[in-house]
């Protein structure tokens, strides 16, 4: 959530920066915002006047009582002021709630270093690693390579419908091996603390990281019964949601920063609006696994932390011997809560292109303001932390990339050396 003081200081400037984001639109009902702000100022000014009057009257009452004079009229006036103050406070609370809802719908401001662009065509390639393999046979896609190894789309569809996959045997073991390998790298080499999180969370948790209220249609949600009243709960679309919210409504010790967390979890996404896109294979699924990285940092350290997180994701791809590129997203292609984002795109031979496998974002104080997560600065005053998140990596897409990039002419798959300890030392999957 944006700082409302930014809007009060420079509303035109804030709106101009937001217009560089995806699908330019009137992000804010300026007329309604102006009305609410004017009424807020009026009530607060009136409140200050009434408080001053009450203080003056209270002083007079004390003086009259000391002289033994009648104070009934003054006390009645004070009582009337108290009633007006109470009514003003109630009205102000309603105004603040509506202002809060307007702010909750506003995306984060792009960092000044983010390239301006309307869509993914405005993204800027930063670097590449590895050279796409030159096959001496026609490479097959992961659907064909994976079928003999246990990648089963038909069973997944029978069980749950389109965009679900069932893995068995060698494919299931490879999937597990990839996740375990990623967790070991992030914890043992990069210093993250491994976590196991709930896969279903409360509504306010998604409000904290910015998925709600704007993106409810992208979530799977349920009404939980059995309690005194039903509760609206959601399946997580990423463990960023639960990991980041572990520090909600806390004032952290500055010495504990940065906090670095990782978790392997399933992710559930309705993929609203993606009809007809990536219908073949495992690229776009309703359920997929991901190893997530989250950092909670001092504001002065978040820019450096973002670069480090990109490197932590790159390390996985390099050890899996997968060619990739790093792309800086433009203003029109960034997510709702991000101020700056890098995507890692792995080479997919069957498509002869790079596809996203990790997205690493700095959200600055955007999520922290929603969660009210702070630390005490050098002056001892509470200050908002910065939050960052990134995939390290998407397990299903890593499986796709391993199958396609390391496939052999005889249908087997070469196992990268770093992954072999997790597969019983096998050099090939057959």
C-alpha positions in Angstrom: 0.0 0.0 0.0 1.2 3.5 -0.8 1.9 6.1 1.8 -1.1 8.4 1.8 1.2 11.3 2.5 2.6 10.8 -1.0 -0.8 11.4 -2.5 -1.3 14.5 -0.3 2.0 16.0 -1.3 2.0 15.2 -5.0 -1.1 13.5 -6.3 -0.5 14.4 -10.0 3.1 13.0 -9.8 1.9 9.7 -8.1 -0.8 9.2 -10.7 1.6 10.0 -13.6 4.0 7.3 -12.4 1.1 4.8 -11.9 0.0 5.4 -15.5 3.3 3.8 -16.7 2.0 0.5 -15.4 0.1 -2.2 -17.3 -3.2 -1.3 -18.8 -3.1 2.5 -18.0 -6.4 3.4 -16.4 -7.8 5.8 -13.8 -6.3 3.9 -10.9 -7.9 6.4 -8.5 -11.3 8.0 -8.5 -9.9 11.5 -8.1 -13.2 13.2 -7.5 -14.1 10.8 -4.7 -10.7 11.0 -3.2 -10.8 14.8 -3.3 -14.2 14.7 -1.5 -13.0 12.3 1.1 -9.9 14.3 1.8 -11.7 17.6 2.0 -14.2 16.1 4.5 -11.4 14.6 6.5 -9.6 17.9 6.7 -12.9 19.6 7.8 -13.6 17.1 10.5 -10.0 17.2 11.8 -10.0 21.0 11.8 -13.3 21.0 13.6 -12.0 18.4 16.1 -9.0 20.6 16.9 -11.2 23.6 17.4 -13.6 21.7 19.7 -10.8 20.3 21.7 -9.4 23.8 22.2 -12.9 25.0 23.3 -13.3 22.1 25.7 -9.9 22.8 27.3 -10.7 26.5 27.7 -14.1 25.6 29.2 -12.6 23.1 31.5 -10.2 25.8 32.8 -13.1 28.1 33.4 -15.0 25.4 35.3 -12.1 24.9 37.5 -11.8 28.6 38.2 -15.5 29.0 39.0 -15.5 25.9 41.2 -12.6 27.5 43.2 -14.7 30.6 43.7 -17.8 28.5 44.6 -19.7 29.8 41.5 -22.3 27.8 39.5 -20.7 25.7 36.6 -23.9 24.0 35.3 -24.1 25.9 32.0 -20.4 25.5 31.3 -20.6 21.7 32.0 -23.6 21.4 29.7 -21.6 23.1 27.0 -18.6 20.7 27.6 -21.0 17.8 27.4 -22.3 19.0 24.0 -18.8 19.4 22.7 -18.1 15.7 23.9 -21.1 14.5 21.9 -19.9 16.4 18.8 -16.4 15.1 19.2 -17.7 11.5 19.4 -19.9 12.0 16.3 -16.9 13.5 14.5 -14.7 10.5 15.5 -17.2 8.0 14.2 -17.5 9.9 10.9 -13.8 10.2 10.6 -13.4 6.4 11.1 -15.8 5.8 8.2 -13.9 8.2 6.0 -10.6 6.7 6.8 -11.9 3.2 6.0 -13.0 4.4 2.6 -9.7 6.1 2.0 -8.0 2.8 3.0 -10.0 0.9 0.4 -9.0 3.4 -2.3 -5.3 3.0 -1.3 -5.6 -0.8 -1.3 -6.5 -0.8 -5.0 -3.4 1.2 -6.0 -0.4 -0.7 -7.2 3.1 0.0 -6.0 5.1 2.9 -7.6 7.8 1.7 -10.0 11.3 2.4 -8.8 13.1 5.1 -10.8 15.5 2.6 -12.2 12.8 0.5 -13.8 12.5 0.9 -17.6 9.3 2.5 -18.8 7.3 0.3 -21.2 3.7 -0.7 -22.0 4.1 -4.5 -21.9 6.7 -7.3 -22.0 8.1 -5.8 -25.3 9.6 -3.0 -23.1 11.6 -5.4 -20.9 15.4 -5.1 -21.0 17.7 -8.1 -21.1 20.4 -7.8 -18.5 22.6 -10.9 -19.2 22.6 -14.5 -20.5 24.3 -17.6 -19.1 25.0 -20.7 -21.1 24.5 -21.5 -24.8 21.4 -23.3 -26.0 22.3 -26.8 -27.1 22.7 -27.7 -30.7 20.9 -31.0 -31.1 22.0 -33.6 -33.7 18.4 -34.8 -33.7 15.0 -33.1 -33.6 14.3 -32.4 -29.9 10.9 -33.4 -28.5 8.9 -31.4 -26.0 8.6 -32.4 -22.4 5.2 -34.0 -23.0 6.7 -36.6 -25.3 10.0 -36.9 -23.4 8.2 -37.2 -20.1 5.4 -39.6 -21.0 7.6 -42.8 -20.7 9.1 -41.5 -17.5 5.7 -41.0 -15.8 4.4 -37.6 -16.7 0.7 -38.3 -17.1 -1.7 -35.6 -18.3 -4.6 -37.8 -18.9 -4.9 -39.0 -15.3 -4.4 -35.5 -14.0 -7.3 -34.3 -16.2 -9.6 -37.1 -15.1 -8.9 -36.4 -11.5 -9.2 -32.6 -11.5 -9.7 -31.3 -15.1 -7.5 -29.3 -17.4 -4.2 -27.9 -16.2 -3.5 -30.6 -13.7 -0.7 -33.2 -14.0 -0.2 -36.6 -12.4 3.4 -37.7 -11.9 4.4 -41.3 -11.2 7.6 -43.3 -11.0 10.7 -41.7 -12.4 9.0 -38.4 -13.1 7.7 -38.1 -9.5 11.1 -38.9 -8.2 12.7 -36.3 -10.4 10.2 -33.7 -9.3 10.9 -34.5 -5.6 14.7 -34.4 -6.3 14.5 -31.0 -7.9 12.6 -29.5 -4.9 15.0 -31.0 -2.4 18.0 -29.9 -4.3 16.7 -26.3 -4.5 15.9 -26.2 -0.8 19.4 -27.5 0.1 21.1 -24.9 -2.1 19.0 -22.0 -0.6 19.5 -23.1 3.0 23.1 -24.5 2.9 24.7 -22.2 0.4 22.6 -19.0 0.7 21.6 -18.8 4.3 17.8 -19.1 4.1 15.8 -20.7 7.0 13.7 -23.6 5.7 10.0 -23.3 6.7 6.9 -25.4 6.3 3.8 -23.3 5.9 0.0 -23.6 5.9 -1.4 -24.0 2.3 -4.7 -22.3 3.3 -4.7 -18.8 4.8 -7.1 -16.2 6.0 -8.3 -13.3 3.9 -6.3 -10.6 5.8 -3.1 -12.6 5.0 -3.6 -12.1 1.3 -4.4 -8.4 1.8 -1.1 -8.1 3.6 0.9 -9.2 0.5 -1.4 -7.6 -2.0 -3.3 -10.5 -3.7 -6.5 -9.1 -2.2 -8.8 -7.4 -2.8 -7.8 -6.9 -6.4 -7.0 -10.4 -7.6 -9.6 -12.6 -5.9 -10.5 -14.1 -9.3 -7.0 -15.5 -9.6 -7.3 -17.4 -6.3 -8.9 -20.7 -5.2 -10.9 -19.9 -2.2 -13.2 -21.8 0.2 -15.7 -21.1 3.0 -14.5 -22.9 6.1 -17.4 -24.5 8.1 -17.5 -26.0 11.5 -16.8 -22.8 13.4 -19.4 -20.5 15.0 -19.4 -18.6 11.8 -18.0 -19.4 8.3 -14.6 -17.9 7.4 -13.4 -17.1 3.9 -10.0 -18.7 3.3 -7.7 -19.1 0.4 -5.3 -21.7 -1.1 -1.9 -20.0 -1.4 -0.8 -19.0 -4.9 2.8 -18.9 -3.6 4.4 -19.4 -0.2 5.6 -15.8 -0.4 2.1 -15.1 1.1 2.6 -17.1 4.3 6.3 -16.5 4.6 6.1 -12.7 4.4 3.1 -12.6 6.8 5.1 -14.3 9.5 6.2 -10.8 10.6 2.9 -9.0 10.2 2.0 -6.6 13.0 5.4 -6.9 14.6 8.2 -4.4 15.5 11.4 -6.3 14.7 14.8 -6.0 16.2 17.0 -4.2 13.6 19.8 -6.5 14.5 17.7 -9.5 13.3 17.6 -8.1 9.7 17.7 -9.4 7.1 15.3 -12.3 7.8 15.7 -14.9 5.0 13.1 -17.6 4.7 12.5 -20.3 2.1 9.8 -23.0 1.7 8.8 -25.7 -0.8 5.0 -25.7 -1.3 2.3 -26.3 -3.8 0.9 -23.2 -5.4 -2.7 -22.9 -6.6 -3.7 -20.4 -9.3 -7.0 -20.2 -11.3 -5.1 -18.7 -14.3 -8.0 -16.4 -15.0 -7.7 -14.9 -18.4 -5.2 -17.5 -19.7 -7.7 -19.5 -21.8 -5.9 -20.9 -24.8 -2.4 -20.1 -23.6 0.0 -23.0 -22.9 -2.7 -25.6 -23.0 -0.1 -28.4 -23.8 2.1 -29.6 -21.1 3.2 -28.3 -17.7 4.1 -24.7 -18.4 0.9 -23.2 -17.1 -0.9 -25.2 -14.3 -3.6 -24.7 -11.7 -1.4 -26.5 -9.2 2.4 -26.5 -9.3 5.3 -26.6 -6.8 7.7 -23.9 -6.1 10.6 -23.2 -3.8 10.2 -19.6 -2.6 12.7 -17.1 -1.2 11.6 -14.2 1.0 13.7 -11.5 2.6 12.7 -8.9 5.2 15.3 -6.2 5.2 16.4 -2.8 6.3 15.2 -0.2 3.7 18.8 0.7 2.9 19.7 -2.9 2.1 16.8 -4.0 -0.1 18.3 -2.9 -3.4 21.4 -5.0 -2.8 19.2 -7.9 -1.4 17.3 -8.0 -4.7 20.5 -8.4 -6.7 21.6 -11.2 -4.3 18.3 -13.0 -4.6 18.6 -13.0 -8.4 22.0 -14.6 -8.0 20.5 -17.2 -5.6 18.0 -18.2 -8.3 20.7 -18.2 -11.0 22.8 -20.6 -8.9 20.1 -23.3 -9.3 19.9 -22.9 -13.0 23.7 -23.0 -13.4 24.1 -26.1 -11.3 21.3 -27.7 -13.4 23.3 -26.8 -16.5 20.3 -24.9 -18.0 20.8 -21.9 -20.3 18.9 -18.8 -19.2 18.7 -15.1 -19.4 18.0 -12.3 -16.8 15.5 -9.7 -17.8 14.6 -6.4 -16.0 10.9 -6.0 -16.3 9.5 -2.6 -17.5 6.8 -0.7 -15.7 4.0 -2.2 -17.8 5.0 -5.8 -17.0 5.6 -5.7 -13.3 3.3 -7.3 -10.7 0.9 -5.3 -8.5 3.1 -5.1 -5.4 6.6 -4.8 -7.0 8.7 -1.7 -7.3 11.3 -3.5 -9.2 11.4 -7.0 -10.7 13.9 -9.3 -12.5 12.7 -12.4 -14.3 14.9 -15.4 -15.0 13.9 -17.1 -18.2 15.1 -20.6 -19.0 15.7 -21.9 -22.5 13.0 -24.3 -23.7 14.3 -26.2 -26.8 10.9 -27.4 -28.2 9.6 -23.8 -28.2 13.0 -22.4 -29.2 12.6 -19.6 -26.7 13.2 -18.5 -23.1 10.3 -18.9 -20.6 10.0 -17.5 -17.1 11.1 -19.8 -14.4 11.7 -17.3 -11.6 10.6 -13.8 -10.8 12.4 -11.8 -8.1 10.9 -8.6 -6.8 11.6 -5.8 -4.3 8.3 -4.5 -2.9 10.0 -1.7 -0.8 7.5 -0.8 2.1 4.4 -1.6 0.0 3.6 -4.9 1.8 5.1 -3.8 5.1 2.6 -0.9 5.3 -0.3 -3.3 4.7 1.0 -5.7 7.3 2.2 -3.0 9.7 5.7 -4.6 10.0 8.3 -2.3 11.3 11.7 -2.2 13.1 13.2 0.4 15.4 15.7 2.6 13.6 18.9 4.2 15.0 16.7 6.9 16.6 14.5 4.3 18.3 11.5 5.1 16.2 9.4 2.5 14.4 10.1 2.4 10.6 8.7 0.1 7.9 10.8 -2.7 6.7 11.2 -3.6 3.0 10.1 -7.0 1.7 11.4 -9.0 -1.2 10.4 -12.3 -2.8 11.6 -14.6 -5.5 11.2 -18.1 -6.9 14.2 -20.3 -6.3 12.7 -22.0 -8.5 9.4 -23.1 -9.9 9.8 -26.9 -9.7 7.5 -27.9 -12.5 9.1 -25.6 -15.0 12.5 -26.8 -13.9 11.4 -30.3 -14.6 10.3 -29.2 -18.0 13.6 -27.6 -18.7 15.7 -30.6 -17.5 13.7 -33.0 -19.6 14.0 -30.9 -22.8 17.5 -29.6 -22.4 19.1 -32.9 -21.3 17.1 -35.3 -23.5 19.0 -37.8 -25.5 18.3 -39.3 -29.0 17.3 -42.7 -27.4 14.7 -41.0 -25.2 16.7 -41.1 -22.0 17.5 -37.9 -20.0 21.0 -37.0 -18.9 21.0 -36.1 -15.2 23.1 -33.0 -14.3 25.9 -33.8 -11.8 24.5 -31.6 -9.1 21.2 -33.5 -9.1 22.6 -37.0 -9.1 22.9 -37.4 -5.3 19.2 -36.9 -5.1 18.5 -39.6 -7.7 20.6 -42.4 -6.3 23.6 -41.4 -8.4 21.9 -42.1 -11.7 23.5 -40.5 -14.7 20.6 -41.1 -17.0 16.8 -41.4 -16.5 15.3 -44.1 -18.7 
